[in-house]
């Protein structure tokens, strides 16, 4: 079974870029039909899928965050990454990486469809 571990800074200043890393073990990030996502949960709110990258490297971004988000991967290190630019306090949340699938044809934007999750990392945006 795959194991995922998020890492990154716990505190980011407004207007800066948030960078997070997800390190995967027990699975290959190139195995067909599996999708690797970043999901967040702001305080008092529900889960929100930010982006995913699939086994081929194709990506999806939430329309509300697309202009500020980048997801990419390093296959040799079994890692994938999130960059979220121009952060504001509204970006304060617990950030998770997760794996879903197999999905045939297209990925899911429903957080509940992702079966394997990291433990999450708290990110606070504050000056």
Secondary structure, 3 states (H helix, E strand, C coil): CCEEEEEECCEECCCCCEEEEEEEECCCCCCCCEEEEEEEECCCCCEEEEEEEECCCCEEECCCCHHHEEEEEEHHHCEEEEEECCCCHHHCEEEEEEEEECCCCCCCCCHHHEEEECCCEEEEECC
